[in-house]
Each structure stands twice: as structure tokens, then as C-alpha cells.
Amino acid sequence: MLLTTNCTQQRQLRLATTHTSACRPRRVRVCATAEPHHRPGRVATTKAFTTERPTASSPPPRSRQEQEKNRSHETDYVVIGSGIGGLCCGALLARYGYKVTVVESHYLPGGAAHSFQVGGYTFDAGPSFHMGLADPPGSSRNPLAQVLELLGERVECKRYSQWVLHDPEGRRTPIVADRADYTDMIGRIAGPAAVAEWRRLEAAMAPLQRGAATFPAAAIRSDPGMLLTAARFFGPQLLLTGLVANQLTGPFSAVVDKHIKDPWLKSMLDLECFVLSGMLAKDTLAAEMVFMFMERGEGRNRIDYPMGGSEAIIAALIRGLEKNGGRLLLRSHVDHIVMEGGRATGVALRRRSPAPTPNGSSSSSSEGPLEVIRARKGVVSNASVWDTHKLLAPGVGPKEWRLESVTTPQAASFLHMHLGIDAAGLSPDLDCHHLVVNDWSDLEAPLNVCIASIPTQFDPALAPPGKAVVHAYTAGNEPYSVWEGLKRGSKEYEDLKQERSQTLWKALERFIPDVRERTELCMVGTPLTHERFLRRHRGSYGPAISASGKRTWPGTATPVPGLTVCGDSCMPGIGVPAAAASGMMAANSLAPVWDHLKVLEELSL
């Protein structure tokens, strides 16, 4: 599960040396209960560790920022936000030969896919569960891997095959990315009748899977040029896709309910949907699920952890952007989208505080000059649908479009806990990824489903020697309303962090029983953290557009001339591959169709 879009300037991480008794680790050196970030150029440290290893996502040196004293310039395209979707779009547009500037509010690139360092530990702020990144060139169906291939970039990965489910019954069940193993797991837990139901579902999914695999996201455009890109796939298989299109764009439950009656198996399939889309089978597109199960059944659905953390992916995309002449501006918050003659023609950047004088005082002016990046071709917004509309002046675009956009249903948010722990005695066979379910009856309930990863099981360099990194979070089920109105840093806010994070501690204790005693660094992030640092409206995971409803995921085109969108607020939806696909679709739609066809040739599609 993933979060995207911009982050704001962040404050110094306050390291508290005491805990409430509710979560005090017995051998704590330090614990931070504030937002899990720190001010650029300054290092938050534990008592034991006082250095921070340089990485691709470390705050850029001040000299780089000084080179951007005047950010006003002219380009072909300006992309708002350096999340996965924005970087994929910007890098591909640069590869197509356009001048591109990507603007990022945060001092770190990557949106929620960025990494950050505290006390010698490197933490992934968001996604750490990837698939298909390490496939050989020309063979991956993962849109992110396809973008990296087009950019001539590779990310070193550790490949593995399973995650572990900890269910309400107390079972520890490895979920293996293999058809036979998955079927055996169903039989062990639910019995032969459930296996028979599963096999009937597999048979029903087969024609849908062939249809879903026929027309890749890389071929999709938002203009009539799609007739040419689609022509490459004309044939019996494309005809089959047309025959099953209604089922693919409908809810997965419409397929499941015809064949699955076993309560446990039905709940398990709901859980599979929830961790992929943030919604249950009744709301998740069938195309997403049948494609995932096809990949798993073919043995292709192996899991990859990028060595160095998610920042390794972001660094690769930035290399692809910059080596093709693109430009990335950090600490550059967009105030509004510039409209001229009814067309989006650039962005105005929020005024910066004036630089201090040599004696340390500020200049007499209260704020710096307005800076504008003019875009000859257009603007691409990687911000969420709600935050994109905040950048537009009232009345821009058709009234119906504005109303539909701002009333898009919202998914809930997250509660995160980042830990640095003593790794002494941890088994080297401890799995990296764990999913804890407290109650099968309501998977979407707050604090019910928790996800955790221990990436140092694959990459020990993410922590100081003898230490380990742990990231635990509630799976897109934390209500914003619980936190609304609280003042960050207040006693009420810190007390609520302690109270609600107990669920995460208990989840971790399912596989690291003494995790509290091992903990040396603790940081908790809330929906307010997401709202502030990720520029997410109400800290939302993203749109909750149900496949059972009348709404559909919008494409990358908008009715505002010169404005294109990408990211998790448009087709194909939420998730790392989906965000990458949206960036690819946006860039391809803006490029000449003849150049787009060459890209499909390069990908052997």
C-alpha cells in the first residue's frame, strides 16, 4: 500500500527521553514521539549513535539550494510533486525530449516513497513491498519496472517469496507467491471443500486474466492516438478483452460470490483486496485481483525489496530525469497553478522567507519575490484530486467536474510507528513482512489490520551494526476524525499517540515478543503527519472509488486545457505499480503517438 504526493518543510525531530508507562521499553536509550522527520542539515541522534550515513535522500547541501536563488524560469512541462507518479511522468517526458521541471515541496524527493535517516537508521516512510522490479529486462509487467527500463536504470533488489499472516486464531501462516503453495495453504486451514471452491474460482478467473494481460497500461493514451497504440494488440486476445471488459471493470466480489461460500476463504480474499487497494472485494476492481493472482500463479509474483530502501527507487528515477535534461527543485511549494487565457501555463511558487544576512538577521523585506515557472506545453499535477483543486482558482474548469472531483470519496489514513531496535539474538530466518489481523468480521475497522516490515533482514546497512529497523502501520484504516482539531505537540496529541500505538506494539509482539525491551528509538506518525508532511487532504490514503458504484477512476486528461494529472487519484488507482502506470500514461499521452509506438517497441509490447 502506498501514499504519494508532496511533503512540506519539516521541523526538528524532538527526541524525548521519557515514555508514558503504557509503552516504555525497558532498555530505551531514546524515544521520539513527534513526527518521524527532522530539519534538513541537522541530525537527530540517539545517545549511542551520533552520525548519519549519507544517502540519496539525505537533505541536500545548502550550496545546492543557494544555486536556486531565483527559481523562476521557462520550461515545456512542470510537474507538481516528486512522488512515484510525478517522477515517472517527468522522467519519461524528459526522455521524449521535452524540457521538464519537477517541483517538490519537501526537502526530500519521493513523496511517501521517500526514506529518511535518524540516529544512523534509515526508514522507509511508505511502501516497502514491491513485485517484479528484479525481473530481467523486457519481461516485467510491473509499470515501474518498465519505466526504469526505458530510463536505462536498474535497482538492486533482494528477491523473496512470502509474507506471513498472523490471524485472530493465533496462527502463523506463510503466504507464498506460488499457485500450488497457496492452494495447499487453503487446504490446511479451511479443508478440501474450500480448495474445491478456490479451484472453481481459478477456472472462472482464467479468461479474465487473459483479457487483463492483453492490453498493457503502457499502451494507453488519453487521445485518439490510442487507436494506433491499440492496433498493435488487435487479434483474438483483444477481442476476448472486449468480451470480458464489463467483468474486469466490475467488483471482484461479482466473481468471488459465484464460487466461494467458505467464510474463511471469503475473508481471506477480502484481505487480499484490502492490502492491495485499501478496499474489500465488493469495492475492488476485478482486473486488479485477477491480474495479481495470474502473476502469482505463474510464479512471476515474486516479492522484491530494493537494497537501500525505497529511496533507491526514487534515486533511480531522478537519475533518469536528470540525465535526460530534466530538473528537480526541492523545497519548492506550489502556491497555485497559473492560468492564462483559460489554459494552465505554469505554477507560482510559495514565497520564501528571505535569506539571513551575514550577521544572522533577516533583510527588511518580510517575504521574497513571487517566483513563477512558466510551462510552454502544460502542467502535470501529481497531487491528490482534492489538493490539485486547491491549487486552482475558483471557477476553473466545468462546474460538474469540479463538484465531482472535490466530492471524491476518501479512504482513511494511517498510524505509523518507526523503531530502531537491538537486533541481538534476532533469528536470521525472521521474515521481513508480516500482516496481523485482529478480527475477521470487519477488516476495514480502525486498528484491525496492521502491517509490519523489518527491512534490515535483507539490508543490514539500513541500521547501525547490531541494530534493526522496524516499520509498523495500520493498513489505511485510521480515521482522520479521531485526530481532527488536536494540536501537534500538545499533551493530548502525544497521549493519543501512546494510546493508539498500543495496537501496533501488540502486533509486533506476535513475532518479536520482546520488541519493547529491544526498542532504542521510537517515532509515531499520525493522520496529521500525513496531512502536514505529505500534503494529503485529511491525511487520506487516496480515493475510495468503489467498483460497485457509479463513479469510475478518471483518466490523466482533464477538461482544463494544459492541465494533466497523474498519481493515485486517477486510473489505474492506488498502489506503487498503479501510480507508476499513471505517470507513464500521462507522459505517453503528451508525447507524439509515433514516439509512443517506439516506446512500445523498446518494451517488446
MOSUL-V105803 format. One record per run of one state. SS is the DSSP state (H for helix, E for strand, L for the rest). FROM is the first residue (numbers start at 1). TO is the last residue. If there is no record, write none. Layout:
{{SS | FROM | TO} {SS | FROM | TO}}
This chain:
{{L | 1 | 15} {E | 16 | 16} {L | 17 | 30} {E | 31 | 31} {L | 32 | 61} {H | 62 | 66} {L | 67 | 72} {E | 73 | 80} {L | 81 | 83} {H | 84 | 95} {L | 96 | 99} {E | 100 | 103} {L | 104 | 110} {H | 111 | 113} {L | 114 | 114} {E | 115 | 118} {L | 119 | 120} {E | 121 | 124} {L | 125 | 129} {E | 130 | 131} {L | 132 | 142} {H | 143 | 150} {L | 151 | 156} {E | 157 | 160} {L | 161 | 161} {E | 162 | 166} {L | 167 | 171} {E | 172 | 176} {L | 177 | 178} {H | 179 | 190} {L | 191 | 191} {H | 192 | 214} {L | 215 | 216} {H | 217 | 219} {L | 220 | 225} {H | 226 | 231} {L | 232 | 235} {H | 236 | 248} {L | 249 | 250} {E | 251 | 251} {L | 252 | 252} {H | 253 | 256} {L | 257 | 262} {H | 263 | 277} {L | 278 | 284} {E | 285 | 285} {H | 286 | 297} {L | 298 | 302} {E | 303 | 306} {L | 307 | 310} {H | 311 | 323} {L | 324 | 326} {E | 327 | 329} {L | 330 | 333} {E | 334 | 340} {L | 341 | 342} {E | 343 | 349} {L | 350 | 355} {E | 356 | 356} {L | 357 | 361} {E | 362 | 362} {L | 363 | 370} {E | 371 | 381} {L | 382 | 384} {H | 385 | 390} {L | 391 | 398} {H | 399 | 406} {L | 407 | 409} {E | 410 | 410} {L | 411 | 412} {E | 413 | 413} {L | 414 | 415} {E | 416 | 422} {L | 423 | 432} {E | 433 | 437} {L | 438 | 448} {E | 449 | 453} {L | 454 | 454} {H | 455 | 457} {L | 458 | 459} {H | 460 | 462} {L | 463 | 466} {E | 467 | 474} {L | 475 | 477} {E | 478 | 478} {L | 479 | 490} {H | 491 | 500} {L | 501 | 501} {H | 502 | 508} {L | 509 | 514} {H | 515 | 518} {E | 519 | 525} {L | 526 | 526} {H | 527 | 533} {L | 534 | 536} {H | 537 | 539} {L | 540 | 542} {E | 543 | 543} {L | 544 | 556} {E | 557 | 557} {L | 558 | 562} {E | 563 | 565} {L | 566 | 575} {H | 576 | 590} {L | 591 | 592} {H | 593 | 602} {L | 603 | 605}}
